[in-house]
């Protein structure tokens, strides 16, 4: 971390940290592990939308399916976007371009 800052984000896996660091480099606000409706949203970007990270084993393991979690987060008013481990490995730039594009 820059200047020995304390990172208060709660990452469930190392891909979440890697994606959030890449988004922060593009000057977006990213908060990991935000509690919404009793669920932990992977990454909340600019207080506008959520990015869920798929394809990595979470620590601790989630109790509900990814799709049920997404439905609950959407009912709370958030747009939910997804990045998979495979997509990220293939092209991190393409993932960032896709999820950071305003619709």
C-alpha positions in Angstrom: 0.0 0.0 0.0 1.1 3.5 -0.7 2.6 5.4 2.3 2.0 2.4 4.6 -1.8 3.1 4.6 -4.0 0.6 6.4 -6.4 -1.2 4.0 -9.7 -1.5 5.8 -11.4 -3.4 2.9 -12.5 -7.0 3.4 -11.4 -9.2 0.5 -12.7 -12.7 0.2 -9.9 -13.8 -2.2 -6.9 -12.4 -3.9 -8.6 -11.7 -7.3 -10.9 -9.2 -5.5 -7.9 -7.3 -4.3 -6.3 -7.4 -7.7 -9.4 -6.1 -9.5 -10.0 -3.4 -6.9 -6.4 -2.2 -7.2 -6.7 -2.0 -11.0 -9.9 0.0 -10.7 -8.4 2.3 -8.2 -5.5 3.0 -10.6 -8.2 4.3 -13.0 -9.2 6.8 -10.3 -12.4 5.1 -9.2 -13.5 4.7 -5.6 -13.7 1.0 -4.6 -14.8 -0.5 -1.3 -14.6 -4.2 -0.8 -16.8 -6.3 1.5 -19.6 -3.8 2.0 -22.5 -5.2 4.0 -25.8 -4.8 2.1 -29.0 -6.6 3.2 -27.0 -9.0 5.3 -24.7 -9.9 2.3 -21.1 -9.0 1.6 -20.9 -7.2 -1.8 -17.5 -8.0 -3.4 -16.7 -4.6 -4.7 -18.8 -1.4 -4.6 -17.5 1.1 -7.3 -18.1 4.8 -7.0 -21.1 4.1 -4.7 -23.0 3.4 -7.9 -22.7 -0.3 -8.8 -21.4 -3.6 -7.6 -18.8 -5.9 -9.2 -19.1 -9.6 -8.1 -16.0 -11.7 -8.7 -16.6 -15.3 -9.8 -14.4 -18.3 -10.2 -12.3 -18.0 -7.1 -12.9 -19.8 -3.8 -14.2 -17.3 -1.3 -12.9 -17.4 2.2 -15.3 -17.8 4.0 -17.6 -19.7 1.7 -20.9 -18.0 0.8 -24.1 -19.6 2.1 -26.3 -18.6 -0.9 -25.9 -19.0 -4.7 -24.3 -16.2 -6.7 -27.6 -15.6 -8.6 -29.7 -15.3 -5.4 -27.1 -12.9 -4.0 -27.3 -10.8 -7.2 -31.1 -10.7 -7.1 -31.1 -9.4 -3.5 -28.4 -6.8 -4.3 -30.4 -5.6 -7.4 -33.6 -5.4 -5.3 -31.6 -3.0 -3.0 -31.2 -0.7 -6.0 -27.7 -1.7 -7.2 -26.6 -2.6 -10.7 -24.5 -5.8 -10.4 -21.7 -6.6 -12.9 -19.6 -9.7 -12.9 -16.0 -10.6 -13.6 -14.9 -14.2 -13.8 -11.4 -15.5 -13.0 -11.1 -16.8 -16.6 -12.1 -13.5 -18.2 -9.6 -11.6 -16.0 -6.8 -14.0 -16.9 -7.6 -13.6 -20.6 -7.8 -9.8 -20.6 -8.0 -7.6 -17.5 -8.3 -4.5 -19.7 -11.3 -5.9 -21.6 -13.0 -6.7 -18.2 -12.4 -3.2 -16.9 -13.6 -1.6 -20.1 -16.8 -3.7 -19.9 -17.6 -3.2 -16.2 -16.6 0.5 -16.0 -18.6 1.5 -19.1 -21.6 3.6 -18.1 -24.9 2.2 -19.5 
